[in-house]
Amino acid sequence: MVVTQVCPGPVDSEFDKVAGTVGGMTGGPPQFLRISAAQCAREALAGFDRGAALVFPGRAYRVTIRALPLLPRELKRGQAAQSAERVRRGGRGSRISSPR
């Protein structure tokens, strides 16, 4: 039996249109990290076929994910705090608004 976990990064799909985030939200992932839904599916199935336990579709995203453990913790915390603040402020494309 083969079980493959697929961890897609930013994938261009109709979800962006439905969520109102066409083009990504301000400060969202850069365009070079985005892949098509077809590419994501191809890479996920290829990983399954070769028995991979974990698949990160998209070359740029895969490199980014592998580099994250090498970054200083303070840098990662700062980025996470900035992203959380954008969501709390209801940044462009965000469907979550701050409580009043």
N, C-alpha and C positions, 0 to 999 in steps of 0.2 A: 504494500500500500504506500502511496506517495501523498504527502501533505505538503503543500507549498503556500507559504504566507507571502502575499504580495503587498508591498508597501509603496504605493504610487505617490509620487510627489505631485506637483502641479500638472494636471491633465486638462487639455482643452476639451470641453464637452458642453452639452446643453445645460448642465448644472449651473454654469456661470450666468447664463441668460436668465434662468429661473430665479436664481438667488440675487440677481441684480448686481453682479460683480463682473460684468463683461470687461475684460482687460485687466482684471485683478484689482484689488483694493489698493489704495495709496500705501506704499511701503511693502506691498505684497511681493511674492517671488518674482525675480527678474524673468524676462521673456526667454532667455537662453535655457532656463531650467524647465520650461513647459514642453510637453510632448503631446502628440495626438492620442486620442482614445485608441485608435487602431494600433499605434506603436506600443502603447501600454499593454494591450491585449496580446500582441505578438510576443513581446518579451516575457509576459507572465506565462503564456503557454509553453514557450521555449524552456523556461526555467522548470516548469512542471515536467516536461518531457525528459529533461536531463536529471531529474530527481533532486533539484535544489530545494532546500528547506526555506530559504528566504530570497526574495527577488525585489530589487529596487529598480524599476524600469526607468530608462533614460540615462545615458552616459554621464551628462553633467550632474544630474541629481545624485547618481551613484557615487561619483567622486566627492561631491559635497558631503554626503552622509558619511563616507569613510574618513573625511578630514575633520569632522566635528570633534571627535575625541582628542584631537591634537590641539584644539584651541583652548586658551586659558578659560577657566571657569568664570572669571569676572566678565569676560567678553560675552560669553553665552548668557549669563544672567542679565546683563545690560540689554541685550537684544530681546530677550524674553520679556523684560519689563516694558520696553518700548512697544512691543507688539500688544501686550495686555492693555497698555494705556490707550492705544489706538482703538481697540475693541470697546473699552469702557466709554470712550468719547463718542463712539458710534461713527468711526471713520468711514469715508466713502466706501460703499460696497458692503459695509457691515450691516447685518440684520438685527444685531443686538444693540439695544440702547441702554444707557445708564438709568438706574432707578431714580425717581424724582422724590 
